[in-house]
Amino acid sequence: MKAAGQTKPERQSNLELLRILAMLAIVAGHFAGQGGFLWVVSGWKLLFIMLAGSGLRIAVNLFLMIGVWFMVDADFRASRIWKLYGVAAFYSVTLTLLMALLRVDAPKGDMVRVVLPFFGRPLWFASAYISLLMVSPYLKKLLAWEAGELQRLVILLFVLLSVVSTVPGYKESYVADFCWCMYIYLFIGCYKKTGRPSGKKRMVSLAVGTGIYLMLVLTRWLCTMYYTEAGFLSAGVTLMEQYISDIRSVPNFVSAFMIFVFFVHLDIGSKPKINYAAGTAFGVYAIHSVPAFHDFLWHCIYRCDAWKKSEWVCLYFSGVVLSVYVAASVIDRLRMRWLEPLWLKCRLFSFLCQKTDGFYKKEI
């Protein structure tokens, strides 16, 4: 119990700011790829699109690291699982049905998958993250191991998951995504347990993280600009795309972690506006990522095809990314205010939480 007069400590805004930046990078990455900019725009404009939109999977690692940073020290709550499940289900089902009513030509499989948005995986990151929450009580037991033993496990998993994923031509899969989420849990837990270094060299961490990203993007851009079908530049494009798009590749992981370290040691205090804006980041992801909806969003609402060859394409691209975050945040705030309380108070939610908590109490 709290002592009399004790107030809840203010949430620091360093990682909340990173959460916002990571989600903006995810939106930009989806827009660049799903909007078709990477195959139409050229020259310095292509470089801008690549710089703005190639951080998608690095941002996914960042978003995952932020969640795990708080998860490893938090008590397990089944309500957290079903609350996030409710967000994913609501947006997946609602937006897919809306597209069906508008007779948008969406993949027929999506109409079935969203009935079970977790198992159907219309939102793959949500599925993997919820899976991580489900196994987190067991992973926390591993964090109680002796420090050296835990470090050896983390190193072994790094080789099996990250180094192997860096081999040219390696193909990713959902099982590997879920395994990677568990690895990040253990890695961040080990990092906190063994004593993270001081923030004196945080600028070095930022320079390393952003430097790796810039190297990957610039190499990809140069290889694309001077692309030859049978030459080594073709292989360069493929390899850079693999490293940028695979969350488990060593360059991707190291870049994300170095940037994460910088923000962990960034002391900006508690900024209510930043914390408020970061509170809808998961909702922003869920809204713009629904498979049946994203083509309609980019091509019909924002009419991206009419802007691809415009002189103002860079300004347009930036405006769309920002407006998607703002608009989706407003929508999610309305959901949180009017609809989420109904879900949290309904008997089904209470029943699911009770049964889930009962399951873990038997085991943990």
JOQUI-V310488 format. One record per residue. N is the residue number from 1. RES is the residue in one letter. SS is DSSP state (hx for helix, st for strand, lp for the rest). PSI is psi in degrees with one decimal (999 if undefined). OMEGA is omega in degrees with one decimal (none if undefined). Layout:
{{N/RES/SS/PSI/OMEGA} {N/RES/SS/PSI/OMEGA}}
This chain:
{{1/M/lp/148.9/178.3} {2/K/lp/143.5/175.3} {3/A/lp/158.1/-178.7} {4/A/lp/132.0/178.6} {5/G/lp/-5.5/-178.9} {6/Q/lp/133.9/-179.8} {7/T/lp/158.4/178.5} {8/K/lp/130.1/-177.6} {9/P/lp/143.3/-179.6} {10/E/lp/140.7/179.0} {11/R/lp/126.5/-180.0} {12/Q/lp/151.4/-169.5} {13/S/lp/1.1/-178.0} {14/N/hx/-50.3/179.6} {15/L/hx/-22.6/175.1} {16/E/hx/-38.0/174.9} {17/L/hx/-42.5/177.4} {18/L/hx/-35.6/178.4} {19/R/hx/-42.4/178.6} {20/I/hx/-47.1/-178.9} {21/L/hx/-39.5/179.0} {22/A/hx/-41.8/-179.3} {23/M/hx/-36.5/174.9} {24/L/hx/-40.4/178.2} {25/A/hx/-35.5/177.9} {26/I/hx/-44.5/177.0} {27/V/hx/-44.6/179.9} {28/A/hx/-40.4/179.3} {29/G/hx/-41.9/177.2} {30/H/hx/-41.4/-179.2} {31/F/hx/-42.7/-179.1} {32/A/hx/-42.7/-178.0} {33/G/hx/-51.5/-177.2} {34/Q/hx/-26.4/176.8} {35/G/lp/-10.3/176.2} {36/G/lp/16.2/-177.4} {37/F/hx/-34.0/-174.4} {38/L/hx/-16.3/-177.4} {39/W/hx/2.3/-177.8} {40/V/lp/-45.8/-177.4} {41/V/lp/148.4/-178.9} {42/S/lp/175.1/175.9} {43/G/hx/-147.7/-177.6} {44/W/hx/-24.8/177.2} {45/K/hx/-37.7/175.4} {46/L/hx/-38.9/177.6} {47/L/hx/-42.3/178.3} {48/F/hx/-46.0/-179.5} {49/I/hx/-40.6/179.4} {50/M/hx/-42.5/179.4} {51/L/hx/-39.9/-178.6} {52/A/hx/-32.7/-170.1} {53/G/hx/1.0/-178.1} {54/S/lp/-4.6/-177.5} {55/G/lp/12.8/-175.8} {56/L/hx/-55.5/-174.3} {57/R/hx/-28.0/171.4} {58/I/hx/-39.8/178.4} {59/A/hx/-34.7/176.0} {60/V/hx/-43.8/176.1} {61/N/hx/-42.1/178.7} {62/L/hx/-46.0/-179.9} {63/F/hx/-39.5/178.7} {64/L/hx/-43.7/-179.5} {65/M/hx/-38.4/178.4} {66/I/hx/-48.4/179.8} {67/G/hx/-43.2/-178.2} {68/V/hx/-34.5/179.7} {69/W/hx/-41.1/178.5} {70/F/hx/-30.5/-175.6} {71/M/hx/-38.3/-173.8} {72/V/lp/-23.2/-179.8} {73/D/lp/-6.5/-175.3} {74/A/lp/149.4/172.9} {75/D/lp/145.6/179.9} {76/F/lp/134.6/176.0} {77/R/lp/119.6/178.6} {78/A/hx/-29.1/-179.2} {79/S/hx/-29.6/178.1} {80/R/hx/-41.5/179.4} {81/I/hx/-50.9/-174.3} {82/W/hx/-23.1/175.0} {83/K/hx/-45.7/178.0} {84/L/hx/-37.9/176.1} {85/Y/hx/-39.9/179.1} {86/G/hx/-38.0/177.7} {87/V/hx/-49.5/-179.3} {88/A/hx/-43.6/-179.3} {89/A/hx/-44.2/-176.9} {90/F/hx/-51.3/-177.0} {91/Y/hx/-37.5/179.5} {92/S/hx/-48.7/-177.8} {93/V/hx/-48.5/-175.6} {94/T/hx/-48.6/-176.7} {95/L/hx/-35.2/178.2} {96/T/hx/-42.5/177.1} {97/L/hx/-36.4/176.7} {98/L/hx/-42.3/177.9} {99/M/hx/-36.0/177.5} {100/A/hx/-41.3/178.7} {101/L/hx/-34.3/178.3} {102/L/lp/-2.5/179.6} {103/R/lp/38.5/174.7} {104/V/lp/140.3/-177.6} {105/D/lp/79.6/179.2} {106/A/lp/154.7/178.6} {107/P/lp/130.6/-176.9} {108/K/hx/-33.0/-179.4} {109/G/hx/-27.8/-179.2} {110/D/hx/-30.5/-179.0} {111/M/hx/-24.1/178.9} {112/V/hx/-41.5/-174.6} {113/R/hx/-36.2/-174.2} {114/V/hx/-13.1/176.0} {115/V/hx/-34.6/173.8} {116/L/hx/77.9/-171.0} {117/P/lp/-17.6/176.6} {118/F/lp/-54.1/-177.5} {119/F/lp/-29.9/179.1} {120/G/lp/-17.6/176.0} {121/R/lp/43.1/170.8} {122/P/lp/-23.6/175.7} {123/L/lp/90.5/-169.5} {124/W/hx/-39.1/-178.7} {125/F/hx/-39.8/177.4} {126/A/hx/-41.8/179.4} {127/S/hx/-47.1/-178.7} {128/A/hx/-38.2/-178.3} {129/Y/hx/-40.6/176.1} {130/I/hx/-39.2/175.9} {131/S/hx/-41.2/179.6} {132/L/hx/-42.1/176.7} {133/L/hx/-37.0/-177.3} {134/M/hx/-32.9/-178.3} {135/V/hx/-2.3/-175.3} {136/S/hx/-36.2/178.7} {137/P/hx/-32.9/179.3} {138/Y/hx/-37.1/177.3} {139/L/hx/-33.4/179.7} {140/K/hx/-29.8/177.5} {141/K/hx/-34.8/178.8} {142/L/hx/-31.2/179.9} {143/L/lp/-15.5/178.5} {144/A/lp/-3.6/177.5} {145/W/lp/164.1/173.3} {146/E/lp/141.4/-170.2} {147/A/hx/-44.2/-178.1} {148/G/hx/-39.2/179.2} {149/E/hx/-41.4/177.8} {150/L/hx/-40.5/179.2} {151/Q/hx/-39.9/178.9} {152/R/hx/-38.1/176.7} {153/L/hx/-44.3/-179.8} {154/V/hx/-42.1/178.8} {155/I/hx/-44.0/179.6} {156/L/hx/-45.6/179.1} {157/L/hx/-33.1/176.5} {158/F/hx/-43.7/179.0} {159/V/hx/-46.2/-175.3} {160/L/hx/-31.8/-175.9} {161/L/hx/-43.0/-173.9} {162/S/hx/-51.6/-179.3} {163/V/hx/-43.5/178.7} {164/V/hx/-37.5/-179.8} {165/S/hx/-14.1/-179.6} {166/T/hx/-13.6/177.7} {167/V/lp/129.2/-178.6} {168/P/lp/133.3/176.5} {169/G/lp/-1.4/179.5} {170/Y/lp/137.0/-178.2} {171/K/lp/136.7/-178.8} {172/E/lp/163.0/178.0} {173/S/lp/167.7/-179.1} {174/Y/hx/-40.9/-179.7} {175/V/hx/-41.0/178.8} {176/A/hx/-36.3/177.0} {177/D/hx/-46.6/-179.5} {178/F/hx/-43.0/177.5} {179/C/hx/-37.3/179.2} {180/W/hx/-38.4/176.6} {181/C/hx/-42.0/178.1} {182/M/hx/-37.7/178.0} {183/Y/hx/-43.9/178.5} {184/I/hx/-38.5/176.8} {185/Y/hx/-50.0/-178.8} {186/L/hx/-38.2/-178.6} {187/F/hx/-49.4/-179.7} {188/I/hx/-38.8/177.0} {189/G/hx/-41.9/177.7} {190/C/hx/-39.7/179.3} {191/Y/hx/-42.1/179.5} {192/K/hx/-37.4/-176.2} {193/K/hx/-41.1/-174.3} {194/T/lp/0.5/176.1} {195/G/lp/98.5/179.5} {196/R/lp/147.2/-179.2} {197/P/lp/163.3/178.9} {198/S/lp/167.1/-177.4} {199/G/hx/14.5/-177.4} {200/K/hx/-29.1/-177.8} {201/K/hx/28.3/-177.6} {202/R/hx/-31.5/178.3} {203/M/hx/-32.8/175.3} {204/V/hx/-41.9/178.3} {205/S/hx/-44.2/179.3} {206/L/hx/-41.1/-180.0} {207/A/hx/-41.0/179.0} {208/V/hx/-47.7/-178.0} {209/G/hx/-49.6/179.7} {210/T/hx/-32.1/178.7} {211/G/hx/-42.9/177.3} {212/I/hx/-43.7/-179.9} {213/Y/hx/-46.1/-179.9} {214/L/hx/-39.3/178.8} {215/M/hx/-44.3/179.5} {216/L/hx/-45.8/-176.7} {217/V/hx/-44.8/-178.8} {218/L/hx/-40.1/177.5} {219/T/hx/-42.6/178.2} {220/R/hx/-42.5/-179.1} {221/W/hx/-45.2/-179.5} {222/L/hx/-42.1/178.4} {223/C/hx/-36.2/178.5} {224/T/hx/-41.6/-178.4} {225/M/hx/-33.1/-177.7} {226/Y/lp/34.0/-175.0} {227/Y/lp/134.5/171.7} {228/T/lp/134.2/-170.9} {229/E/lp/-40.5/-174.6} {230/A/lp/0.1/-174.8} {231/G/lp/-179.7/-177.9} {232/F/hx/-21.0/179.6} {233/L/hx/-32.2/175.8} {234/S/hx/-44.2/177.7} {235/A/hx/-33.7/178.4} {236/G/hx/-42.3/177.5} {237/V/hx/-47.2/-178.6} {238/T/hx/-44.3/-177.2} {239/L/hx/-43.1/179.5} {240/M/hx/-38.3/177.2} {241/E/hx/-38.0/178.5} {242/Q/hx/-46.3/-177.6} {243/Y/hx/-37.2/-179.1} {244/I/hx/-38.5/-171.9} {245/S/hx/-16.7/-178.0} {246/D/lp/114.2/-177.4} {247/I/lp/-17.4/-177.2} {248/R/lp/-9.8/-178.3} {249/S/lp/148.8/-177.7} {250/V/hx/-47.4/179.4} {251/P/hx/-41.8/-179.9} {252/N/hx/-49.0/-177.7} {253/F/hx/-47.1/-178.1} {254/V/hx/-42.0/178.2} {255/S/hx/-47.9/-179.6} {256/A/hx/-44.8/-176.4} {257/F/hx/-40.2/179.5} {258/M/hx/-40.2/176.4} {259/I/hx/-40.1/178.5} {260/F/hx/-43.8/180.0} {261/V/hx/-40.9/178.3} {262/F/hx/-47.1/-177.0} {263/F/hx/-30.0/176.1} {264/V/hx/-37.4/-177.5} {265/H/lp/4.9/179.1} {266/L/lp/117.9/-177.5} {267/D/lp/100.7/177.5} {268/I/lp/8.9/179.4} {269/G/lp/-160.0/179.1} {270/S/lp/117.4/-179.6} {271/K/lp/103.9/-175.7} {272/P/hx/-38.3/-178.1} {273/K/hx/-39.8/177.9} {274/I/hx/-45.1/179.7} {275/N/hx/-38.3/179.4} {276/Y/hx/-44.9/-179.4} {277/A/hx/-32.9/-179.5} {278/A/hx/-19.2/-176.8} {279/G/lp/-16.3/-179.2} {280/T/lp/8.8/-174.0} {281/A/hx/-43.1/179.3} {282/F/hx/-38.1/177.0} {283/G/hx/-38.4/176.6} {284/V/hx/-44.1/177.3} {285/Y/hx/-48.6/-176.1} {286/A/hx/-39.5/-176.4} {287/I/hx/-50.3/-171.2} {288/H/hx/-6.5/-175.6} {289/S/hx/-5.5/-179.5} {290/V/lp/121.4/-173.6} {291/P/hx/-39.4/-177.6} {292/A/hx/-14.4/-173.3} {293/F/hx/-30.1/-167.9} {294/H/hx/-33.6/176.8} {295/D/hx/-40.2/177.2} {296/F/hx/-39.8/179.3} {297/L/hx/-50.5/-174.9} {298/W/hx/-44.5/-170.6} {299/H/hx/-29.1/-177.5} {300/C/hx/-47.4/-178.9} {301/I/hx/-49.7/-177.9} {302/Y/lp/-7.8/175.8} {303/R/lp/55.3/-175.5} {304/C/hx/-28.2/-177.8} {305/D/hx/-27.4/-179.5} {306/A/hx/-8.8/-175.1} {307/W/lp/-7.9/-171.9} {308/K/lp/-33.9/-178.7} {309/K/lp/13.8/179.6} {310/S/lp/151.8/175.5} {311/E/lp/-19.7/-177.0} {312/W/lp/20.3/-173.4} {313/V/hx/-35.6/-179.0} {314/C/hx/-43.3/177.9} {315/L/hx/-42.1/178.0} {316/Y/hx/-46.1/-178.8} {317/F/hx/-46.9/-179.5} {318/S/hx/-41.7/-179.8} {319/G/hx/-39.4/179.3} {320/V/hx/-46.5/-178.9} {321/V/hx/-46.6/-179.8} {322/L/hx/-42.0/-177.5} {323/S/hx/-33.4/176.5} {324/V/hx/-43.1/179.3} {325/Y/hx/-45.6/-178.2} {326/V/hx/-48.8/-177.8} {327/A/hx/-44.4/179.8} {328/A/hx/-34.0/177.2} {329/S/hx/-42.1/178.3} {330/V/hx/-44.9/178.8} {331/I/hx/-43.5/-177.8} {332/D/hx/-33.7/175.6} {333/R/hx/-39.0/177.1} {334/L/hx/-41.3/177.2} {335/R/hx/-44.4/-178.5} {336/M/hx/-33.6/-177.1} {337/R/hx/-41.7/-171.1} {338/W/hx/-33.5/-173.2} {339/L/hx/-39.5/-176.8} {340/E/hx/-40.7/177.2} {341/P/hx/-34.2/178.2} {342/L/hx/-39.6/179.6} {343/W/hx/-43.3/-177.1} {344/L/hx/-22.9/-178.6} {345/K/hx/-8.6/-175.7} {346/C/lp/157.8/-176.3} {347/R/hx/-34.4/-179.0} {348/L/hx/-43.3/179.1} {349/F/hx/-46.3/179.6} {350/S/hx/-40.2/179.2} {351/F/hx/-46.2/-179.4} {352/L/hx/-42.5/179.7} {353/C/hx/-41.3/-179.4} {354/Q/hx/-46.2/-179.2} {355/K/hx/-38.2/179.7} {356/T/hx/-44.7/176.7} {357/D/hx/-39.5/178.6} {358/G/hx/-39.2/178.2} {359/F/hx/-46.8/-176.6} {360/Y/hx/-30.9/178.9} {361/K/hx/-26.3/178.0} {362/K/hx/-24.9/-172.0} {363/E/hx/-34.6/-171.5} {364/I/lp/999/none}}
